[in-house]
Structures are given as C-alpha cells and as structure tokens.
Amino acid sequence: MIEETSKENIEVRIQMASEAYQFLKNTTIKQRAAFMNAVADQIEALGEELLTTAHTETSLPLARLTGEKARTVGQWRSYAKAVASGIYTEPRIDLAQPEKQKGDLRKYNIGLGPVVVFGASNFPFAFSTAGGDTASAIGAGCPVIVKAHPAHCQTSQMMADAIANTVKEYGWPEGIFSHITGTSYEIGTYLTEHKDIQAVAFTGSFNGGKALFDIASRRENPIPVFAEMGSINPVFALENLIENKAETLAKEYISSLTLGVGQFCTNPGVFIAVKGESLDRFITVVKNEITGIVPANMLHKGIYESFEKHKIEAISQPDIEIIAFIETEEGKGSAAVIQTDAQSFINNPVLSKEVFGPFGIIVTCENREELIQIAQNLKGQLTITVAATSDDIRENSELIHFLKDKCGRLLFNGMPTGVEVVYAMQHGGPFPSTTDARFTSVGPDAVKRFVRPISFQNWPDEFLPEELKNENPLQINRIVDGEVNLGSLKLETV
C-alpha cells in the first residue's frame, strides 16, 4: 500500500523549500558542488539492498541496475564539476566607460526557485528520485520536491534517504530536498499549480507531460515544465548502406528495438526505407530475429497494459501487414513488427504514436521523394538515425536538411538506445518529444533548465555575488568587456 502524502504535508514541504531557496541563493557554486559530490558518495555506498529492492519492484536485471547506479553516481559528480566551473552562472561584466550611459553592468544566472521532479518508471535511479533532474536543479541552486513514481516506492525512498542524509550532514535546511508519495493525479496538479513552485521536470507519457504543461501555463504566474514525453525515433535506411548491410542492419535494429523489453525513450520504433531486394533481405532477417526474442516482464502492470493496448491498436489499422508477432504472455512484453507503406504511415496518425515496448513498424517507400515526404510530416523526435554511407548523404542532402528540423540528436549509423552523460549530448527535441527543445535532460547542460539571469547595475563590489566581484574569488571564466577573462579586475572601488 502506497502512502498518500496529505495536502497539509505537501504545503509544509513547499514552505520549507521556499525558505531553503533563500539559503541556496547564498551558497557558492563550490559549496553546491561539494554537496553534490557528497550525495554521490552516499548513493555509491548503498549496497546490495538497493539493487535487489529495485530488481523486485521493476523486474530490471541486476546487471542493468548496477550499471544504472554507476551512471547515477557519475551524473552527480560530472554535474558537480560543471557547476563548480561556473559555466552555468555565465558571468558577464561590462565595465563603466565614459561613453556608456548605464555605467557598470554585471550579469549572472541564479536558480529559479523550488522545483518539482516527477520520477520516471523506466530508470529508477538515473531518471527518478536521485536522477539527473534532481542533481541539475540542486546544482543550479534550486530546492527539489520529488514526487516518487509509485512503481518503485521503496527504491525511491532509499535514494531519497541518501540525499536527506547529506542535507543533514551539511547542516543545510531540510527543505533543500523533500520526497512525497502517492498515486492520485491531484498531487501532481496541486504541486504544479502552487504559486511557490517555479519549475517542473517530468519524464513519462505524452498525456502526463502535456497535462502538467497545460496546468503550468494556466497559472497566474506561468512556469516552465521540462517534460520528456516520448518519441518513435525513426531510422531512415538509405540505398547504398542497406544494399551492403541489410542483414547486419536488421540484427542491429531488432537488438535496439527490444533492448530492455523496448522500455527506453530512445527505442527505434520506426524503420523507413525504399522498397526493393535489399529491404526484402532486411525484413527476412527481422522475422528470424524476432522469433528468438523471449518475452520478459515489463516494468509494471500499467506499462504492460498500455503496451498491449497501443500494440493492438496499431496492428488493427488498415493497410498493415504483420511481419512478426510473438504470442502475448500476461505481464510480459511480447515483441511484434508490422509493415505499412509510406502514404498510409503519413495519413494515419495512429501509426506515428509511440508504442512503449518492443514494437516496430517498417515503412516502405516507393522512392526518395516519399522518404522526404515522411521527413516533412514527422513530429518532433528525441532522435533520428540515418543508416547511410557517405555517398548516401551526398545523394540525399534534401532529406537530411528536413531531418535536422525534427530531432534533438541526429545519428549517422548506429542505433539510438544508449544516452551518454556528456556535455555534447542533446536529450530533448521538438514538440511533442519534449516541451522545450532548447534544453537537454541528460548531460551537465541539464543545469541550464533551472537558472535565470539577473543583472546588477552600478553596485558596490562588496555587495555583489562572488561570481561578479572584481577579485573573482571563485576563479572562474567570465566575459569582461566582450573578452574571456579568468583573472581579477584591478579597479578603484567607491
């Protein structure tokens, strides 16, 4: 039985977060980075109990969970290093000059305020309670209230305790981090509507993310909702590549499609190519590969039921041919692949919906013009993969031109599953894959979501934040009069 956090308790937690925000505003980037590293130490110290609890609650293999735990620790540490560098404060200084009417101007970024993070079901560590959203928000200087995902409440509580223990060890206000539980939609609505909440981070379904976005937009003071809501992550296979690698490509595609029972937001749900002998060879191997995929438990009952519903809906559409289908087992993700033609895919919006699980659609095109038509009609995606040779790219420049408009990450070969936690990663794309394509939820740049700029005009040095003081006590790179400057400013103070 999942305990439902009362509105009274939530109200107290929000008030505590508001007070903690005033504290965090006065911490330096170095102090927050040290705190984040301490959280990483706490998570790393969690033993087998964490892994076995998560395995019991999610059915994810222990090997996968071990790797995800390491990734989560790595996120806190890499984000801490980025925060300490000052890169996200973006200090800008324009010194007073006789020709300037406004005098001395200095600008930097501060945290938005209390942030609500909704835990994701498919990554109980890396995208949940102590995941990248929580790490990046705290790094930005924002207190966090986590709404635990009901599919792994015990796991969530263990991760929450690790953060809360760090808060206590540091003697920081308890409101820096709060953890609440429940299954009712009213909790999410109440949190998002509350006047003291300044941002929301969400990873999950389109319906859930869009609902939160709409609530936040209707507020008297609208706030940003950074929602990752799903993607079909199409693969465009071009002529020369598929001719030479049809069999290998088919194995790569099915491996990625069914990885983790297809429960990745970068699952390559749609494969698109011009029909012909090469595509026929590809489809033959797909049929053979699917028969070897053993159904496995999905994350929870809700995901299984949603997968079956959307899979059957897609299979029931007109102009569909079933390529491969594994008989359904209760609670398990049974793989399936169907085929349709380009015009049916373009004209039937059901076929462009994400089916979260091991389900794929092969779209056959008559020619390159239909590849371009599909690209032009695609909705926003987290990823698009171009399976191609260099000659293919040269011969399909118009297609590539349109694909750039439709995704956050454009791959040249390989498959999109697997998201590196690095600066250059973009895990976010045009709507409806996310609500704001300007930001990423993976990599240190995730911190950018939770800051805003404030400019100080003609302030005495002693009252400026550390990031903007003449002496540059934090020793960070700053833009001074348009030039990168790591040093101090030798100026007369008034």
FILODREN-433104 format. One record per residue (C-alpha): x, y, z; residue in one letter. Coordinates in steps of 0.05 Angstrom, whole numbers, m for minus. Layout:
{c1=X&c2=Y&c3=Z&resn=A}
...
END
This chain:
{c1=0&c2=0&c3=0&resn=M}
{c1=29&c2=67&c3=m22&resn=I}
{c1=21&c2=122&c3=29&resn=E}
{c1=m14&c2=184&c3=1&resn=E}
{c1=21&c2=247&c3=24&resn=T}
{c1=m31&c2=296&c3=50&resn=S}
{c1=m40&c2=366&c3=22&resn=K}
{c1=m23&c2=393&c3=91&resn=E}
{c1=44&c2=357&c3=89&resn=N}
{c1=57&c2=379&c3=18&resn=I}
{c1=42&c2=451&c3=37&resn=E}
{c1=93&c2=446&c3=94&resn=V}
{c1=144&c2=417&c3=46&resn=R}
{c1=133&c2=473&c3=m4&resn=I}
{c1=141&c2=525&c3=50&resn=Q}
{c1=206&c2=492&c3=73&resn=M}
{c1=231&c2=491&c3=1&resn=A}
{c1=216&c2=566&c3=m6&resn=S}
{c1=257&c2=580&c3=56&resn=E}
{c1=313&c2=534&c3=33&resn=A}
{c1=316&c2=572&c3=m33&resn=Y}
{c1=336&c2=635&c3=4&resn=Q}
{c1=392&c2=595&c3=36&resn=F}
{c1=415&c2=564&c3=m30&resn=L}
{c1=418&c2=633&c3=m62&resn=K}
{c1=473&c2=650&c3=m14&resn=N}
{c1=514&c2=587&c3=m27&resn=T}
{c1=571&c2=589&c3=m77&resn=T}
{c1=579&c2=543&c3=m136&resn=I}
{c1=637&c2=510&c3=m99&resn=K}
{c1=594&c2=495&c3=m39&resn=Q}
{c1=538&c2=465&c3=m80&resn=R}
{c1=588&c2=423&c3=m120&resn=A}
{c1=617&c2=395&c3=m55&resn=A}
{c1=546&c2=378&c3=m32&resn=F}
{c1=532&c2=342&c3=m97&resn=M}
{c1=595&c2=301&c3=m92&resn=N}
{c1=574&c2=282&c3=m21&resn=A}
{c1=507&c2=258&c3=m48&resn=V}
{c1=545&c2=216&c3=m99&resn=A}
{c1=585&c2=185&c3=m43&resn=D}
{c1=521&c2=168&c3=m5&resn=Q}
{c1=489&c2=135&c3=m66&resn=I}
{c1=553&c2=97&c3=m83&resn=E}
{c1=555&c2=69&c3=m12&resn=A}
{c1=485&c2=39&c3=m18&resn=L}
{c1=495&c2=m36&c3=m23&resn=G}
{c1=460&c2=m97&c3=m50&resn=E}
{c1=395&c2=m79&c3=m15&resn=E}
{c1=385&c2=m22&c3=m64&resn=L}
{c1=396&c2=m66&c3=m124&resn=L}
{c1=353&c2=m123&c3=m100&resn=T}
{c1=297&c2=m76&c3=m80&resn=T}
{c1=298&c2=m43&c3=m148&resn=A}
{c1=300&c2=m110&c3=m182&resn=H}
{c1=239&c2=m134&c3=m143&resn=T}
{c1=200&c2=m71&c3=m158&resn=E}
{c1=217&c2=m63&c3=m232&resn=T}
{c1=239&c2=m132&c3=m258&resn=S}
{c1=300&c2=m98&c3=m287&resn=L}
{c1=361&c2=m145&c3=m288&resn=P}
{c1=413&c2=m135&c3=m233&resn=L}
{c1=468&c2=m123&c3=m284&resn=A}
{c1=428&c2=m66&c3=m315&resn=R}
{c1=413&c2=m36&c3=m247&resn=L}
{c1=486&c2=m40&c3=m227&resn=T}
{c1=505&c2=m1&c3=m289&resn=G}
{c1=449&c2=49&c3=m278&resn=E}
{c1=471&c2=61&c3=m206&resn=K}
{c1=542&c2=76&c3=m230&resn=A}
{c1=512&c2=123&c3=m283&resn=R}
{c1=472&c2=159&c3=m229&resn=T}
{c1=534&c2=169&c3=m185&resn=V}
{c1=572&c2=194&c3=m246&resn=G}
{c1=516&c2=244&c3=m262&resn=Q}
{c1=521&c2=276&c3=m193&resn=W}
{c1=597&c2=281&c3=m199&resn=R}
{c1=600&c2=306&c3=m270&resn=S}
{c1=545&c2=357&c3=m258&resn=Y}
{c1=582&c2=379&c3=m194&resn=A}
{c1=646&c2=390&c3=m233&resn=K}
{c1=608&c2=431&c3=m285&resn=A}
{c1=573&c2=472&c3=m231&resn=V}
{c1=639&c2=486&c3=m196&resn=A}
{c1=669&c2=512&c3=m261&resn=S}
{c1=619&c2=568&c3=m262&resn=G}
{c1=598&c2=552&c3=m333&resn=I}
{c1=523&c2=558&c3=m318&resn=Y}
{c1=528&c2=622&c3=m279&resn=T}
{c1=551&c2=654&c3=m345&resn=E}
{c1=582&c2=716&c3=m312&resn=P}
{c1=583&c2=777&c3=m358&resn=R}
{c1=616&c2=843&c3=m338&resn=I}
{c1=614&c2=907&c3=m377&resn=D}
{c1=655&c2=959&c3=m340&resn=L}
{c1=635&c2=1032&c3=m337&resn=A}
{c1=663&c2=1074&c3=m394&resn=Q}
{c1=654&c2=1148&c3=m407&resn=P}
{c1=613&c2=1134&c3=m470&resn=E}
{c1=566&c2=1086&c3=m433&resn=K}
{c1=504&c2=1117&c3=m404&resn=Q}
{c1=487&c2=1059&c3=m359&resn=K}
{c1=554&c2=1053&c3=m324&resn=G}
{c1=577&c2=986&c3=m295&resn=D}
{c1=534&c2=926&c3=m314&resn=L}
{c1=544&c2=855&c3=m288&resn=R}
{c1=501&c2=795&c3=m301&resn=K}
{c1=499&c2=723&c3=m279&resn=Y}
{c1=450&c2=665&c3=m271&resn=N}
{c1=414&c2=645&c3=m208&resn=I}
{c1=368&c2=587&c3=m192&resn=G}
{c1=294&c2=594&c3=m209&resn=L}
{c1=267&c2=572&c3=m142&resn=G}
{c1=234&c2=508&c3=m116&resn=P}
{c1=230&c2=453&c3=m169&resn=V}
{c1=183&c2=393&c3=m172&resn=V}
{c1=213&c2=330&c3=m202&resn=V}
{c1=168&c2=272&c3=m223&resn=F}
{c1=204&c2=206&c3=m220&resn=G}
{c1=205&c2=162&c3=m283&resn=A}
{c1=188&c2=88&c3=m281&resn=S}
{c1=238&c2=61&c3=m332&resn=N}
{c1=301&c2=88&c3=m297&resn=F}
{c1=291&c2=80&c3=m222&resn=P}
{c1=359&c2=111&c3=m207&resn=F}
{c1=382&c2=156&c3=m265&resn=A}
{c1=315&c2=189&c3=m282&resn=F}
{c1=279&c2=185&c3=m216&resn=S}
{c1=287&c2=209&c3=m144&resn=T}
{c1=363&c2=220&c3=m145&resn=A}
{c1=368&c2=225&c3=m221&resn=G}
{c1=394&c2=279&c3=m267&resn=G}
{c1=335&c2=326&c3=m257&resn=D}
{c1=346&c2=329&c3=m182&resn=T}
{c1=421&c2=335&c3=m189&resn=A}
{c1=417&c2=391&c3=m240&resn=S}
{c1=364&c2=430&c3=m202&resn=A}
{c1=404&c2=429&c3=m137&resn=I}
{c1=467&c2=447&c3=m176&resn=G}
{c1=430&c2=507&c3=m204&resn=A}
{c1=412&c2=529&c3=m133&resn=G}
{c1=341&c2=503&c3=m131&resn=C}
{c1=309&c2=462&c3=m75&resn=P}
{c1=275&c2=399&c3=m101&resn=V}
{c1=209&c2=365&c3=m83&resn=I}
{c1=207&c2=296&c3=m114&resn=V}
{c1=141&c2=262&c3=m129&resn=K}
{c1=161&c2=188&c3=m125&resn=A}
{c1=139&c2=142&c3=m180&resn=H}
{c1=90&c2=92&c3=m149&resn=P}
{c1=121&c2=34&c3=m187&resn=A}
{c1=184&c2=34&c3=m144&resn=H}
{c1=169&c2=70&c3=m79&resn=C}
{c1=217&c2=31&c3=m35&resn=Q}
{c1=274&c2=43&c3=m83&resn=T}
{c1=255&c2=116&c3=m86&resn=S}
{c1=255&c2=122&c3=m10&resn=Q}
{c1=325&c2=92&c3=m6&resn=M}
{c1=351&c2=143&c3=m56&resn=M}
{c1=314&c2=199&c3=m20&resn=A}
{c1=346&c2=179&c3=46&resn=D}
{c1=415&c2=185&c3=14&resn=A}
{c1=401&c2=257&c3=m5&resn=I}
{c1=367&c2=274&c3=60&resn=A}
{c1=426&c2=245&c3=100&resn=N}
{c1=473&c2=291&c3=61&resn=T}
{c1=429&c2=351&c3=76&resn=V}
{c1=431&c2=333&c3=150&resn=K}
{c1=507&c2=322&c3=150&resn=E}
{c1=518&c2=390&c3=118&resn=Y}
{c1=471&c2=424&c3=167&resn=G}
{c1=432&c2=454&c3=109&resn=W}
{c1=357&c2=468&c3=114&resn=P}
{c1=314&c2=406&c3=109&resn=E}
{c1=274&c2=438&c3=54&resn=G}
{c1=332&c2=431&c3=5&resn=I}
{c1=302&c2=363&c3=m12&resn=F}
{c1=233&c2=332&c3=0&resn=S}
{c1=204&c2=265&c3=m20&resn=H}
{c1=130&c2=254&c3=m26&resn=I}
{c1=89&c2=193&c3=m47&resn=T}
{c1=20&c2=178&c3=m73&resn=G}
{c1=m18&c2=153&c3=m134&resn=T}
{c1=m70&c2=207&c3=m144&resn=S}
{c1=m65&c2=257&c3=m201&resn=Y}
{c1=m87&c2=310&c3=m152&resn=E}
{c1=m18&c2=311&c3=m120&resn=I}
{c1=15&c2=328&c3=m186&resn=G}
{c1=m37&c2=381&c3=m201&resn=T}
{c1=m30&c2=413&c3=m132&resn=Y}
{c1=45&c2=416&c3=m137&resn=L}
{c1=45&c2=445&c3=m207&resn=T}
{c1=m8&c2=497&c3=m190&resn=E}
{c1=25&c2=521&c3=m126&resn=H}
{c1=48&c2=593&c3=m131&resn=K}
{c1=115&c2=579&c3=m97&resn=D}
{c1=136&c2=524&c3=m146&resn=I}
{c1=179&c2=555&c3=m201&resn=Q}
{c1=192&c2=496&c3=m249&resn=A}
{c1=173&c2=424&c3=m262&resn=V}
{c1=214&c2=366&c3=m291&resn=A}
{c1=179&c2=305&c3=m318&resn=F}
{c1=196&c2=242&c3=m356&resn=T}
{c1=140&c2=197&c3=m379&resn=G}
{c1=79&c2=195&c3=m425&resn=S}
{c1=55&c2=248&c3=m472&resn=F}
{c1=m12&c2=253&c3=m435&resn=N}
{c1=22&c2=263&c3=m367&resn=G}
{c1=73&c2=313&c3=m391&resn=G}
{c1=24&c2=354&c3=m432&resn=K}
{c1=m26&c2=356&c3=m374&resn=A}
{c1=27&c2=385&c3=m328&resn=L}
{c1=49&c2=434&c3=m382&resn=F}
{c1=m23&c2=458&c3=m391&resn=D}
{c1=m33&c2=467&c3=m316&resn=I}
{c1=32&c2=507&c3=m310&resn=A}
{c1=12&c2=551&c3=m370&resn=S}
{c1=m55&c2=569&c3=m339&resn=R}
{c1=m24&c2=594&c3=m274&resn=R}
{c1=m27&c2=667&c3=m256&resn=E}
{c1=48&c2=665&c3=m260&resn=N}
{c1=63&c2=611&c3=m313&resn=P}
{c1=125&c2=568&c3=m301&resn=I}
{c1=167&c2=524&c3=m346&resn=P}
{c1=153&c2=449&c3=m349&resn=V}
{c1=211&c2=410&c3=m377&resn=F}
{c1=175&c2=347&c3=m399&resn=A}
{c1=204&c2=289&c3=m439&resn=E}
{c1=143&c2=255&c3=m467&resn=M}
{c1=164&c2=202&c3=m516&resn=G}
{c1=189&c2=191&c3=m587&resn=S}
{c1=186&c2=140&c3=m643&resn=I}
{c1=259&c2=152&c3=m660&resn=N}
{c1=255&c2=135&c3=m734&resn=P}
{c1=312&c2=102&c3=m772&resn=V}
{c1=320&c2=124&c3=m845&resn=F}
{c1=359&c2=70&c3=m882&resn=A}
{c1=388&c2=96&c3=m948&resn=L}
{c1=403&c2=58&c3=m1011&resn=E}
{c1=477&c2=42&c3=m1010&resn=N}
{c1=480&c2=24&c3=m937&resn=L}
{c1=421&c2=m23&c3=m937&resn=I}
{c1=445&c2=m56&c3=m1001&resn=E}
{c1=512&c2=m73&c3=m969&resn=N}
{c1=490&c2=m86&c3=m897&resn=K}
{c1=417&c2=m108&c3=m898&resn=A}
{c1=428&c2=m169&c3=m854&resn=E}
{c1=473&c2=m134&c3=m804&resn=T}
{c1=427&c2=m74&c3=m801&resn=L}
{c1=367&c2=m118&c3=m787&resn=A}
{c1=402&c2=m150&c3=m727&resn=K}
{c1=424&c2=m82&c3=m700&resn=E}
{c1=353&c2=m56&c3=m708&resn=Y}
{c1=319&c2=m113&c3=m671&resn=I}
{c1=372&c2=m113&c3=m617&resn=S}
{c1=360&c2=m39&c3=m604&resn=S}
{c1=284&c2=m45&c3=m612&resn=L}
{c1=278&c2=m99&c3=m559&resn=T}
{c1=333&c2=m77&c3=m512&resn=L}
{c1=306&c2=m74&c3=m441&resn=G}
{c1=239&c2=m101&c3=m467&resn=V}
{c1=235&c2=m39&c3=m510&resn=G}
{c1=227&c2=6&c3=m449&resn=Q}
{c1=275&c2=61&c3=m470&resn=F}
{c1=253&c2=130&c3=m492&resn=C}
{c1=303&c2=123&c3=m550&resn=T}
{c1=274&c2=57&c3=m574&resn=N}
{c1=277&c2=59&c3=m652&resn=P}
{c1=203&c2=46&c3=m664&resn=G}
{c1=201&c2=60&c3=m739&resn=V}
{c1=246&c2=37&c3=m795&resn=F}
{c1=239&c2=72&c3=m863&resn=I}
{c1=270&c2=52&c3=m929&resn=A}
{c1=256&c2=50&c3=m1004&resn=V}
{c1=228&c2=m18&c3=m1023&resn=K}
{c1=268&c2=m68&c3=m1064&resn=G}
{c1=310&c2=m130&c3=m1058&resn=E}
{c1=354&c2=m101&c3=m1003&resn=S}
{c1=294&c2=m84&c3=m959&resn=L}
{c1=266&c2=m154&c3=m972&resn=D}
{c1=330&c2=m183&c3=m944&resn=R}
{c1=326&c2=m137&c3=m884&resn=F}
{c1=254&c2=m160&c3=m870&resn=I}
{c1=272&c2=m233&c3=m875&resn=T}
{c1=325&c2=m226&c3=m821&resn=V}
{c1=278&c2=m184&c3=m778&resn=V}
{c1=228&c2=m242&c3=m780&resn=K}
{c1=282&c2=m292&c3=m759&resn=N}
{c1=310&c2=m247&c3=m704&resn=E}
{c1=242&c2=m232&c3=m672&resn=I}
{c1=227&c2=m306&c3=m663&resn=T}
{c1=287&c2=m311&c3=m617&resn=G}
{c1=263&c2=m254&c3=m571&resn=I}
{c1=236&c2=m284&c3=m507&resn=V}
{c1=180&c2=m244&c3=m474&resn=P}
{c1=203&c2=m213&c3=m408&resn=A}
{c1=169&c2=m178&c3=m351&resn=N}
{c1=154&c2=m105&c3=m363&resn=M}
{c1=166&c2=m51&c3=m310&resn=L}
{c1=97&c2=m53&c3=m281&resn=H}
{c1=25&c2=m72&c3=m296&resn=K}
{c1=7&c2=m3&c3=m323&resn=G}
{c1=63&c2=m3&c3=m375&resn=I}
{c1=45&c2=m74&c3=m396&resn=Y}
{c1=m29&c2=m56&c3=m405&resn=E}
{c1=m11&c2=7&c3=m443&resn=S}
{c1=37&c2=m31&c3=m488&resn=F}
{c1=m15&c2=m84&c3=m505&resn=E}
{c1=m68&c2=m31&c3=m518&resn=K}
{c1=m26&c2=11&c3=m566&resn=H}
{c1=5&c2=m50&c3=m599&resn=K}
{c1=m63&c2=m79&c3=m615&resn=I}
{c1=m88&c2=m11&c3=m638&resn=E}
{c1=m31&c2=m5&c3=m687&resn=A}
{c1=m38&c2=m76&c3=m713&resn=I}
{c1=m113&c2=m65&c3=m724&resn=S}
{c1=m102&c2=m7&c3=m772&resn=Q}
{c1=m117&c2=m15&c3=m847&resn=P}
{c1=m61&c2=m27&c3=m897&resn=D}
{c1=m19&c2=m64&c3=m845&resn=I}
{c1=19&c2=m129&c3=m854&resn=E}
{c1=45&c2=m167&c3=m794&resn=I}
{c1=118&c2=m184&c3=m804&resn=I}
{c1=130&c2=m219&c3=m738&resn=A}
{c1=88&c2=m229&c3=m676&resn=F}
{c1=104&c2=m265&c3=m610&resn=I}
{c1=44&c2=m291&c3=m572&resn=E}
{c1=27&c2=m248&c3=m513&resn=T}
{c1=42&c2=m271&c3=m442&resn=E}
{c1=9&c2=m237&c3=m383&resn=E}
{c1=53&c2=m181&c3=m356&resn=G}
{c1=108&c2=m193&c3=m407&resn=K}
{c1=130&c2=m152&c3=m467&resn=G}
{c1=118&c2=m195&c3=m528&resn=S}
{c1=154&c2=m167&c3=m590&resn=A}
{c1=119&c2=m151&c3=m655&resn=A}
{c1=137&c2=m117&c3=m721&resn=V}
{c1=88&c2=m94&c3=m774&resn=I}
{c1=96&c2=m64&c3=m843&resn=Q}
{c1=60&c2=m8&c3=m880&resn=T}
{c1=70&c2=37&c3=m940&resn=D}
{c1=93&c2=109&c3=m937&resn=A}
{c1=25&c2=142&c3=m953&resn=Q}
{c1=m11&c2=100&c3=m901&resn=S}
{c1=41&c2=120&c3=m850&resn=F}
{c1=36&c2=194&c3=m868&resn=I}
{c1=m41&c2=195&c3=m868&resn=N}
{c1=m54&c2=153&c3=m806&resn=N}
{c1=m34&c2=188&c3=m742&resn=P}
{c1=m43&c2=124&c3=m702&resn=V}
{c1=20&c2=96&c3=m735&resn=L}
{c1=61&c2=155&c3=m711&resn=S}
{c1=44&c2=145&c3=m638&resn=K}
{c1=97&c2=117&c3=m591&resn=E}
{c1=85&c2=45&c3=m571&resn=V}
{c1=128&c2=39&c3=m508&resn=F}
{c1=155&c2=m31&c3=m512&resn=G}
{c1=185&c2=m80&c3=m563&resn=P}
{c1=143&c2=m59&c3=m623&resn=F}
{c1=167&c2=m35&c3=m691&resn=G}
{c1=139&c2=m10&c3=m757&resn=I}
{c1=174&c2=m19&c3=m823&resn=I}
{c1=152&c2=35&c3=m873&resn=V}
{c1=165&c2=20&c3=m946&resn=T}
{c1=173&c2=78&c3=m994&resn=C}
{c1=167&c2=79&c3=m1070&resn=E}
{c1=224&c2=128&c3=m1079&resn=N}
{c1=267&c2=182&c3=m1047&resn=R}
{c1=211&c2=232&c3=m1054&resn=E}
{c1=169&c2=191&c3=m1005&resn=E}
{c1=227&c2=190&c3=m956&resn=L}
{c1=226&c2=266&c3=m958&resn=I}
{c1=151&c2=268&c3=m951&resn=Q}
{c1=155&c2=227&c3=m887&resn=I}
{c1=211&c2=272&c3=m861&resn=A}
{c1=169&c2=334&c3=m874&resn=Q}
{c1=109&c2=304&c3=m838&resn=N}
{c1=145&c2=277&c3=m778&resn=L}
{c1=130&c2=306&c3=m710&resn=K}
{c1=188&c2=325&c3=m664&resn=G}
{c1=233&c2=268&c3=m641&resn=Q}
{c1=286&c2=256&c3=m589&resn=L}
{c1=329&c2=221&c3=m642&resn=T}
{c1=331&c2=206&c3=m716&resn=I}
{c1=380&c2=156&c3=m744&resn=T}
{c1=407&c2=158&c3=m815&resn=V}
{c1=434&c2=90&c3=m835&resn=A}
{c1=478&c2=111&c3=m893&resn=A}
{c1=544&c2=113&c3=m928&resn=T}
{c1=578&c2=180&c3=m943&resn=S}
{c1=554&c2=174&c3=m1015&resn=D}
{c1=483&c2=165&c3=m989&resn=D}
{c1=488&c2=230&c3=m950&resn=I}
{c1=513&c2=267&c3=m1012&resn=R}
{c1=456&c2=239&c3=m1053&resn=E}
{c1=402&c2=255&c3=m1001&resn=N}
{c1=421&c2=324&c3=m978&resn=S}
{c1=349&c2=349&c3=m982&resn=E}
{c1=325&c2=293&c3=m936&resn=L}
{c1=380&c2=309&c3=m885&resn=I}
{c1=361&c2=382&c3=m889&resn=H}
{c1=290&c2=366&c3=m865&resn=F}
{c1=311&c2=315&c3=m813&resn=L}
{c1=352&c2=368&c3=m777&resn=K}
{c1=288&c2=405&c3=m762&resn=D}
{c1=255&c2=345&c3=m730&resn=K}
{c1=301&c2=319&c3=m675&resn=C}
{c1=348&c2=335&c3=m619&resn=G}
{c1=400&c2=282&c3=m636&resn=R}
{c1=415&c2=262&c3=m708&resn=L}
{c1=455&c2=197&c3=m714&resn=L}
{c1=499&c2=175&c3=m772&resn=F}
{c1=492&c2=98&c3=m767&resn=N}
{c1=489&c2=60&c3=m701&resn=G}
{c1=425&c2=57&c3=m661&resn=M}
{c1=396&c2=110&c3=m614&resn=P}
{c1=389&c2=69&c3=m550&resn=T}
{c1=444&c2=88&c3=m501&resn=G}
{c1=449&c2=161&c3=m479&resn=V}
{c1=518&c2=185&c3=m458&resn=E}
{c1=521&c2=232&c3=m398&resn=V}
{c1=567&c2=284&c3=m431&resn=V}
{c1=566&c2=358&c3=m449&resn=Y}
{c1=552&c2=347&c3=m523&resn=A}
{c1=492&c2=302&c3=m511&resn=M}
{c1=424&c2=330&c3=m530&resn=Q}
{c1=368&c2=291&c3=m498&resn=H}
{c1=309&c2=333&c3=m517&resn=G}
{c1=276&c2=351&c3=m582&resn=G}
{c1=220&c2=390&c3=m616&resn=P}
{c1=149&c2=381&c3=m590&resn=F}
{c1=118&c2=332&c3=m576&resn=P}
{c1=181&c2=294&c3=m556&resn=S}
{c1=194&c2=349&c3=m504&resn=T}
{c1=160&c2=414&c3=m484&resn=T}
{c1=223&c2=456&c3=m496&resn=D}
{c1=272&c2=436&c3=m550&resn=A}
{c1=324&c2=486&c3=m525&resn=R}
{c1=345&c2=442&c3=m467&resn=F}
{c1=371&c2=373&c3=m451&resn=T}
{c1=354&c2=328&c3=m392&resn=S}
{c1=419&c2=289&c3=m398&resn=V}
{c1=490&c2=315&c3=m390&resn=G}
{c1=516&c2=374&c3=m349&resn=P}
{c1=478&c2=423&c3=m394&resn=D}
{c1=415&c2=398&c3=m359&resn=A}
{c1=431&c2=450&c3=m306&resn=V}
{c1=413&c2=505&c3=m355&resn=K}
{c1=339&c2=489&c3=m347&resn=R}
{c1=335&c2=515&c3=m276&resn=F}
{c1=371&c2=583&c3=m279&resn=V}
{c1=352&c2=653&c3=m299&resn=R}
{c1=394&c2=716&c3=m310&resn=P}
{c1=397&c2=776&c3=m264&resn=I}
{c1=436&c2=839&c3=m280&resn=S}
{c1=467&c2=887&c3=m228&resn=F}
{c1=477&c2=959&c3=m248&resn=Q}
{c1=529&c2=1003&c3=m213&resn=N}
{c1=531&c2=961&c3=m149&resn=W}
{c1=588&c2=968&c3=m100&resn=P}
{c1=636&c2=909&c3=m105&resn=D}
{c1=626&c2=887&c3=m32&resn=E}
{c1=551&c2=874&c3=m45&resn=F}
{c1=559&c2=835&c3=m110&resn=L}
{c1=554&c2=759&c3=m113&resn=P}
{c1=621&c2=722&c3=m112&resn=E}
{c1=615&c2=707&c3=m186&resn=E}
{c1=616&c2=781&c3=m204&resn=L}
{c1=664&c2=811&c3=m155&resn=K}
{c1=726&c2=847&c3=m180&resn=N}
{c1=774&c2=798&c3=m148&resn=E}
{c1=740&c2=738&c3=m180&resn=N}
{c1=746&c2=697&c3=m115&resn=P}
{c1=718&c2=634&c3=m147&resn=L}
{c1=770&c2=637&c3=m203&resn=Q}
{c1=720&c2=624&c3=m258&resn=I}
{c1=720&c2=646&c3=m331&resn=N}
{c1=680&c2=710&c3=m343&resn=R}
{c1=665&c2=752&c3=m403&resn=I}
{c1=693&c2=821&c3=m387&resn=V}
{c1=681&c2=875&c3=m439&resn=D}
{c1=669&c2=822&c3=m491&resn=G}
{c1=732&c2=781&c3=m477&resn=E}
{c1=741&c2=716&c3=m437&resn=V}
{c1=777&c2=733&c3=m372&resn=N}
{c1=798&c2=687&c3=m316&resn=L}
{c1=833&c2=740&c3=m274&resn=G}
{c1=813&c2=793&c3=m225&resn=S}
{c1=794&c2=864&c3=m242&resn=L}
{c1=840&c2=918&c3=m214&resn=K}
{c1=791&c2=975&c3=m206&resn=L}
{c1=783&c2=1032&c3=m158&resn=E}
{c1=725&c2=1018&c3=m111&resn=T}
{c1=677&c2=1072&c3=m89&resn=V}
END
